[in-house]
Amino acid sequence: MTTDIRFGFSSYSFHPKLSTGEMTLIDVIDWVARSEGEHLELAVLSDAADSPIPTINSSAEYVEEVRAAAEAAGVPLTNLAVGADFTTGDEAALEEQIARVRQYVDLAERLGITRMRHDVAAHPGHSGDDTPLFEAALPRIVRACREIARYAAGKGITTSLENHGFFVQSADRIRRILHAVDEPNFLTTLDVGNFVCVDEAPEVSVPQNLPYAMVVHFKDFYIRPADASPGTGWFRSRGGKHLRGAVVGTGDIDLRSVARALKDSDFRGYAAIEFEGWEDSLLGCERGLANAKHLLETA
């Protein structure tokens, strides 16, 4: 196995337990410390002050509590992921979004995190050919990402965008933004599963974007044809296929090819399990991590 790849988890994998209060973030940190995982990413789902994941509205005391708990448990906090939307044509709204993400850069620094993912568009996709919309939004996206990356560079933080949210989810759009921003500390959070949401084959798209990866997310999906009737709990890809989260290694994505590409690449650093399945979160994380390691060992 490539020993320079360190596996851990995204806090999003524990969302069902965090959202109900079954586990606190401190509980999650302690669980990761007892597991085979080596790190934890923090995925912010809202800016609420009472969010279990620290936000820009959290109390200073809570931010310090989380930082200290991770340090005491020996669990590095490796990435802070936040939403953002730079596609707006309203100048004031765009400046507000940039300022908000810069606040999250400050939060990452307070937490001792040196990697950060911010989205560049709202999650919902657009029907039909959205190419003209993307071309119109691209200059604003590039401007915002560049400003944030330069701000983060002064704090020793690398920023990134993820193939996430339909509008900016395909491999080529990610690369277009990366090349246009052209900052050394602006890379991609590479989610190996998310490409299927826009009907791309991960075994093709992952190698294309691996040279620009800051961190890698391991994710798996069950995939059914558009004319299938799998019942409730599934969502649709851009082309209409039915998708549902799976334990890593048990779904329909060709993760063996993905693992081979990762093993053969120059990528060295952090990989995180991002589990979205129906199974219990702890079971999904534990088995997903074991499967991911096995895939990489045998690729």
C-alpha positions in Angstrom: 0.0 0.0 0.0 1.1 3.6 -0.7 2.0 4.6 2.9 2.1 8.3 2.1 -1.7 8.3 1.8 -3.4 8.9 5.2 -7.0 7.8 5.4 -9.6 9.5 7.7 -13.1 10.8 7.6 -15.3 13.7 6.7 -17.5 14.9 9.5 -20.3 14.7 6.9 -20.2 10.9 7.3 -21.4 11.4 10.8 -24.2 13.9 9.9 -27.1 11.7 10.9 -25.7 11.3 14.4 -24.5 14.9 14.8 -27.8 16.4 13.5 -29.9 14.4 16.1 -27.5 15.0 19.0 -26.8 11.3 19.2 -23.1 12.3 19.0 -21.3 15.5 19.6 -18.3 16.6 17.5 -16.1 15.8 20.5 -17.6 12.3 20.5 -16.8 12.0 16.8 -13.2 13.1 17.4 -12.9 10.5 20.1 -14.4 7.8 17.9 -11.9 8.7 15.1 -9.1 8.5 17.6 -10.1 4.9 18.5 -10.6 3.9 14.8 -8.2 3.1 12.0 -8.6 6.6 10.7 -5.8 9.2 11.0 -7.6 12.5 10.5 -10.9 14.3 10.4 -12.3 16.9 8.0 -14.9 19.4 9.1 -17.8 20.0 6.7 -19.9 23.1 7.5 -23.5 22.7 6.5 -24.8 26.0 7.8 -23.5 29.2 9.4 -25.7 28.7 12.5 -24.1 29.5 15.8 -25.3 26.3 17.4 -24.0 24.1 14.6 -22.1 21.0 15.9 -19.4 21.9 13.3 -17.7 25.2 14.2 -18.8 28.1 12.0 -18.0 31.8 11.8 -20.8 32.4 14.2 -19.7 29.9 16.8 -18.4 31.1 20.1 -14.7 31.5 20.5 -14.9 29.1 23.5 -16.4 26.3 21.3 -13.9 26.8 18.5 -11.1 26.4 21.1 -12.8 23.4 22.7 -12.9 21.6 19.3 -9.3 22.5 18.5 -8.0 21.4 21.9 -10.1 18.1 21.8 -8.6 17.2 18.4 -5.1 18.0 19.6 -5.5 16.0 22.8 -6.9 13.0 20.9 -4.2 13.1 18.3 -6.6 13.6 15.5 -5.4 16.2 13.0 -8.1 18.5 11.6 -7.1 18.5 7.9 -9.7 20.3 5.9 -12.5 22.8 6.5 -15.3 22.6 3.8 -17.8 25.4 3.4 -20.5 26.3 0.9 -20.3 29.5 -1.2 -21.9 30.9 -4.4 -19.9 33.2 -6.6 -22.2 33.0 -9.6 -24.4 36.0 -8.7 -24.3 39.0 -11.0 -25.0 41.3 -8.1 -21.7 43.0 -7.1 -22.6 43.6 -3.5 -23.7 40.0 -3.1 -20.5 38.7 -4.6 -18.4 40.9 -2.2 -20.5 39.6 0.7 -19.8 36.0 -0.3 -16.0 36.7 -0.7 -15.9 38.4 2.7 -17.8 35.5 4.3 -15.4 32.8 2.9 -12.4 34.9 4.1 -13.9 34.7 7.6 -13.9 30.9 7.2 -10.2 31.2 6.2 -9.7 32.9 9.6 -11.7 30.2 11.3 -9.5 27.5 9.7 -6.5 29.3 11.0 -8.0 29.4 14.6 -8.7 25.6 14.3 -5.1 24.9 13.1 -6.4 23.7 9.7 -4.2 24.4 6.7 -6.5 23.1 3.9 -9.9 24.5 3.0 -12.6 23.7 0.4 -15.1 26.3 -0.6 -17.8 25.8 -3.2 -18.2 28.3 -6.0 -21.9 27.8 -6.9 -25.1 26.9 -5.2 -25.9 23.2 -5.1 -28.9 22.9 -7.4 -28.2 22.3 -11.1 -29.8 23.9 -14.1 -31.9 22.1 -16.7 -30.8 21.9 -20.3 -27.6 23.3 -21.6 -26.1 25.5 -18.8 -22.9 26.2 -20.8 -23.8 29.9 -21.4 -24.6 30.3 -17.7 -21.2 28.8 -16.8 -19.3 31.0 -19.3 -21.1 34.1 -17.9 -20.3 33.1 -14.3 -16.7 32.0 -14.9 -15.1 35.5 -14.5 -16.8 36.1 -11.2 -15.9 32.6 -10.0 -12.3 33.1 -10.9 -12.0 36.5 -9.4 -13.5 35.3 -6.0 -11.3 32.2 -5.9 -8.2 34.2 -6.6 -8.9 36.8 -4.0 -9.6 34.1 -1.4 -6.5 32.0 -2.3 -4.3 35.1 -2.1 -5.7 35.9 1.3 -5.3 32.3 2.5 -1.7 32.2 1.3 -0.8 34.8 3.8 -2.0 32.4 6.5 -0.3 29.3 5.1 -3.6 27.8 4.0 -4.3 26.0 0.7 -7.8 26.5 -0.7 -9.7 24.3 -3.2 -12.9 23.7 -5.0 -14.7 20.4 -5.2 -16.4 18.6 -8.0 -19.7 19.2 -6.3 -23.1 20.6 -6.9 -23.9 19.8 -10.6 -23.1 23.3 -12.0 -19.3 22.9 -11.4 -19.0 19.1 -11.0 -17.5 17.9 -14.3 -13.7 17.3 -14.5 -13.2 19.8 -17.3 -15.0 22.7 -15.5 -12.9 22.1 -12.4 -9.7 22.3 -14.5 -10.8 25.4 -16.3 -11.3 27.2 -13.0 -8.1 25.9 -11.6 -6.1 27.1 -14.6 -7.8 30.4 -14.8 -7.3 31.2 -11.1 -3.6 30.1 -11.5 -2.6 30.4 -7.8 -0.1 27.9 -6.4 -2.3 27.4 -3.2 -5.5 26.8 -5.1 -6.2 23.2 -5.9 -9.2 20.7 -5.9 -10.8 18.6 -3.3 -11.2 15.5 -5.5 -14.3 13.5 -4.8 -14.0 10.2 -6.7 -17.7 9.5 -6.5 -19.2 12.8 -7.3 -18.5 12.6 -11.1 -21.4 10.2 -11.5 -23.8 12.9 -10.5 -23.0 14.5 -13.9 -22.8 11.1 -15.6 -19.0 11.0 -15.9 -17.0 7.8 -15.4 -14.8 8.2 -12.3 -12.2 5.9 -13.8 -11.8 8.5 -16.5 -12.3 11.8 -14.7 -10.3 11.0 -11.5 -6.9 10.5 -13.4 -7.6 13.8 -15.3 -7.8 15.8 -12.1 -5.5 13.9 -9.7 -2.5 16.2 -10.6 -4.4 19.1 -9.0 -5.7 17.3 -5.9 -5.3 18.8 -2.4 -7.2 16.0 -0.7 -9.2 13.0 -2.1 -12.7 11.9 -1.0 -13.6 8.2 -1.3 -17.3 7.8 -1.9 -19.4 5.1 -3.5 -22.9 5.0 -5.1 -25.4 2.5 -6.2 -26.4 3.4 -9.8 -29.6 2.3 -11.5 -30.8 3.2 -15.1 -33.0 6.2 -15.7 -35.9 4.0 -16.5 -35.6 1.9 -13.3 -38.0 2.3 -10.4 -35.9 1.8 -7.3 -38.3 3.5 -4.9 -37.8 6.3 -2.5 -34.4 7.5 -1.1 -32.7 7.9 -4.5 -31.7 11.1 -6.3 -31.1 11.7 -10.0 -27.9 12.3 -11.9 -27.9 15.1 -14.5 -28.8 12.6 -17.2 -31.5 11.0 -15.1 -29.8 7.9 -13.5 -30.9 6.9 -10.0 -28.2 7.3 -7.4 -28.0 6.3 -3.7 -25.0 6.4 -1.3 -23.2 3.2 -0.6 -20.5 1.9 1.8 -17.2 2.5 0.0 -16.4 -0.6 -2.0 -19.9 -2.0 -2.1 -21.5 0.2 -4.7 -21.3 0.4 -8.5 -18.4 2.7 -9.0 -15.2 1.1 -10.4 -13.2 2.0 -7.3 -10.5 -0.5 -8.2 -9.6 1.5 -11.3 -9.8 4.7 -9.2 -7.5 3.2 -6.6 -5.0 2.1 -9.3 -5.0 5.6 -10.7 -4.4 7.0 -7.2 -1.6 4.5 -6.5 0.1 5.3 -9.8 -0.1 9.0 -9.3 2.1 11.5 -7.5 -0.6 12.2 -5.0 0.6 12.0 -1.4 -1.4 13.2 1.5 -4.9 12.9 3.0 -7.8 10.8 1.8 -11.2 10.9 3.5 -14.1 8.6 3.6 -17.3 10.5 2.9 -20.2 8.1 3.6 -23.7 9.0 2.5 -25.4 5.6 2.7 -28.4 4.2 4.6 -26.4 2.1 6.9 -25.4 3.3 10.4 -22.7 6.0 10.1 -20.2 4.2 12.3 -20.6 0.9 10.4 -20.4 2.7 7.1 -17.2 4.6 8.1 -15.5 1.5 9.6 -16.2 -0.8 6.7 -15.7 1.9 4.1 -12.2 2.7 5.4 -11.3 -1.0 5.5 -12.5 -1.4 1.9 -10.7 1.7 0.7 -7.4 0.6 2.2 -7.8 -2.9 0.7 -8.5 -1.4 -2.7 -5.4 0.6 -2.6 -3.3 -2.3 -1.3 -4.5 -4.6 -4.1 -4.8 -2.1 -7.0 
